[in-house]
Amino acid sequence: MTSVLDKAAPPAVLARRDTVSIALGLVAFGVTLGVTMSVLGFGALPGLVGAPVVYAGSAQLTAVTLVDQGAGLAVVVASAAIVNSRLLLYSASLAPRFSGQPAWFRWLAPHFLIDQTYLLSNARPDLDPRTFRRYWGCLGFFVLVVWSTSVAAGMVAGPALPDLPHLVFVGTAMFVGMLAPRLTNRPAVAAAVAGGLVAAVVGLVRPELGIVGGAIAGLMAGSAARR
């Protein structure tokens, strides 16, 4: 709930406060991605450039894991796109707040759209268009700095850590943590269960196709549950 003090604060201050509120989880995920890339043998360039340019930790973690498993380019791109498909829903939800903004903002600002910025901006629905524009820009920048620094720290720390054979499961655990709060209806549960089971089974045979197979099964199960 937005307080009176929040309404009086400059957009940059609001963005800084909101970034601090989610920094711990963001740092944990960023460090995990950095360590994973380092352990899997990726050089500094993909991690340091990918963090701010790709700016999608879930998709980047998916991509590097699949590349390590020997997946082809088409599978890597398709899997990353599937993981990031939720951003289409976020975009549709934010469209009214972007529609009245200058063209330069509508072209550049979507780069900052991730789970955290979407949720934080949704918690501030009363910002007028000008204030929202400044808030979104500051929020995106602050989160980007925290994210990129965390990935870099993970890549630096990776070589100094002992062998971590189960590191690959950290990403899976994070995805499960993101999914669990959204299982609030029958179609969602059906999609999650079917998608998870198919992804696990397909992954045993063709690890690089697990995400694609799971996504297809999840869509079919979710659609069937709505009938």
N, C-alpha and C positions, 0 to 999 in steps of 0.2 A: 504494500500500500504506500503511495507517494505521500510524504509528509509535507508540511508547510515549509520547513527548512529546505527540503529537496527542491520545491518549486522555485525558491528564491536563489538557489545555487546556480552558478554558471554551468553551461553544458559540459565543459571540460572537467569540472569538479565532479559532476554526476558520473561521467564516464570513468573517471579515475576510481571513485568509490565502488562502482559496479565491477570494474576489472579486479580490484582487490578481493571482492567477495567470491570470485570464481578462480582466483589465481592458483590456489592449491591444487585443484583438480587439473587445471590446464598445465601446470608445471609437471605434475606426475605423468600425464599422458605424453607431453613433449619429451621428457627425459627418457621415457620408455621407448618412444620412436627413435630417438637418437642412439640409444644403446643398441636397439635392434639392428639399425642400419650399420652401426659399427661392427657388431658381432657377425653380421652376415657378409661383411667384407665390402660394403659400399664406401666409396671415398667421401672426402669432405664436401666435394662440390654438389652431389645430389642432395645431401642433407641440408647444407647451409643455404643453397639456392632454392631447393624444393620447399623448405618450410615457409618462406614468405611468398613464393610464386604460386605453388600449388595451394597452400593455405587450407589444407583439408587433411587433418591428421588421420582420420579413419581410412580415407581413400589411399593416402600415401603408405600407411602401414599395410594395407591390403596389397598394394602394388609391389612393394619391396619383398613381401613374403612370397608372392607368386613368382616374381622374377627369380628369387632364390630357389624355388621349386622347379624352375625350368619352363615355366609357362610361356607361351607365345605372346606376341604383342597384342593380338586381337583379344585374347582371353584376359590379359592384364587390363587393357582399356575398358573392356566390357564389365569386368568385375568392379573396377574403380567407379565406373559410371553408375552401376547398380547401387553401390554403397552410398554414393552421393545423391541418388535420386530423391531423397527426402528434401533436398534443398529446393526442388521444384515446388513442393507444398509450402515451404517457408516463403518463397518468392511470391506465390499467389496471395498469401496472407498479408505480406507487407506491401503489395502493389498499391493500395490506396494511399499509403504514406509516401510512396515514391512518385506517384503520378503527377503531383503538382510541383515537383522539384525541377531545378534547371537541368538541361540536357547533359551537361558535364557530370553532374552528380548521378544521374540515372545510368550513365555509362560506367563510371568508376566505382561507385559505392557498392554494387553487388559483390565486388571482390572480397569485401569484409563479411559476407554472409556465411556464418557457420552456426552450429548449434547454440553456442554461448551468446553470440551477439543477437541472435534472433530472440532467445528467451529473455535476455536483459532488456532489449528494446520493447518487447511486448509488455514488460512490467511497467513501462512508462508511456501509457497511451495518451496522456494529456499534453504532450509536448507539441507546440505549434510547429508548422513546417520549417521555419528558419531555425528554431531551437533544435528540432529533431535532426536537421542536416548537420549542425555543428556537433551535436551529441554523437551521432552515428560515426562521423569522421574521427572524432577523438576516441570513441570506444574501439573502433576497428583498429586504429593505430596502436593504442595501448595493448590490446589483446595480441596484436601481431608481434609487438616487441617481446612480450612475455613468452609467447609461443616459440618464436625464433631463437631466443636466448636459451630456452629450455631444451630444444632439440640440439643446439650446439653443445650445451653442457653434457647431454647424454652421449654425444659422439666423442667428446673428449674423455669422458669417464669410461666408455666402453672397453677400450684396450686394457685398462687397469683392473677390470673386474675379473673374477674367476670364471671358469667355464659355466655357462648358463644354458644347459640343454633344454630347459622347459620355458625359456623366454618367450617362445612363440605363442604359448597359451595366455600370456598377459594380455595380448591384443584381443583374444577371444573373450576373456573375462571382462574386459572393458566394454565390448560390444554387448555382452549379456547385461551388464550394469546399466547401459543406456536403454536397452530394450525393456527390461522388467517393469519400470513405472508406466509404460505405455500399454501393458496388457490389461486393458480395462473392459474389453468386450469379447464376445465369442469369436467374431472373425479375426481379431488380432491374435487371440490365443491359438486358433486353428492355423493361421499363417505361420506363427512362430514355431509351433510344434512340428508341423509338416516341413517347413523350410529347414529347421535345425536337423531333423532326422535325415532328410534327403542329402543335405550338405555333408553330414557326417559319413553317410554310407558312400556317396559318390567320392568324397575325399579320400576314402580308404583305397579306392581303385585309381582315381585320377585326381590327385590333390588340387591341381590347377583349375578343375572344373567344379569344385565343391560349391563355391559361391553362386555361380551361374545356375547350377542345378537346384540349389536351395531356394534361390530367388523365384525361379519358375514354379517350383512346387508350392512355395508360400503364397504366390499370387493365385494359383489355382485353388488352394485350400481356403484362402480368405474369401475368394469370390463365391465358392460353393457354400460357405457358412452363412453368407448374407441372404441366400435364397430361402 
